[in-house]
Amino acid sequence: MKDSYMIFVILAVLATPLLPLFLRSKCPSCGKRKLEKMGTETIESAELNKTYITKYRCHACLKHFEQEKSGQLKEAAAPEALESV
């Protein structure tokens, strides 16, 4: 009985470094788990409402996405493209 618990503990310890791979979000474009969170911006309006926009980048298809609060991911222009305009 104690041996089965030890096997479970060893497997849990070995699987711990792999957890970030399983917890990543899927890219809505290519479906792979390669989304990287770039950062969160806080936009304050005149009515003292705060809007949080989180930016993501997919390493597989190289597309950029935005998420307003906890809504759905929407495709956005690359930050480099916005700076050149």
N, C-alpha and C positions, 0 to 999 in steps of 0.2 A: 504494500500500500504506500509506504513512504517513497519507494523508488518511482512510482508513477507521479507523485507530486514533484520530485526532483527533476524528472524529465520535463514536466510542464514548466517549471521555473527556468530551466536551462533554455528551452525553446522561446520563452517569453523574453529572456535577456538577449538572445541572439536576434530576435525579430525587432527589438527596439530601434536600432539604427535605420530600419527600413520603413518605419511609420511615416516619416514625412513624404515618402513616395506614394503611399496609399492615401494620404490625407489631402493631396493636391487636387485642385479643381480640374475638371475636364475642359478643354478648349471647345467652344461651341462651333468653331469652324472645322477643325480636323479631328476632334474627338479624342486626342491624346492628352495624357496627364502631364503637360509641360507648361502650365501657366505659372508665371512668376509675378508676384505682387510688386509693383514698382513704387507705390506710395499712395497716401491718402491726402486729399486736399479738402480744406474746410472753407466753404463759401458762405459768408454771412450776408443776408439781405437786409433791406431797410426795416422790415418788420421784426427784426431780431430772430429770424428763423435761420438755423444752421443747416446747410446741405453738405453731406459728405460724399465726395466722389473718389472712388478707388480706381487706380489705373493698373492694368495687367498687361503682360506681354507673353505671347506664346513662343517658346523656343523652337517648336517644330515647324510652324507655318509662318513665323515672324510677323504676325498680325498684332495689333494693339487693340485693347478693349477698355471700356469704362463701365463702372457699376455705380449707380446712384443709390446711396444708402444700402439697402439689402435687396435691391431689385435685380433684374436680369442683366447679363452682360451684353453690352452693345458695342459694335465695332467702332473704333475711333481712328482718327488720323494719327500717324506716327509723330512723336514730339519733335523730331528733327524737321519734318515737313512743315510744322507750324512755325518754327523759328525762322525759316527762310522766306516766309511770306511777309 
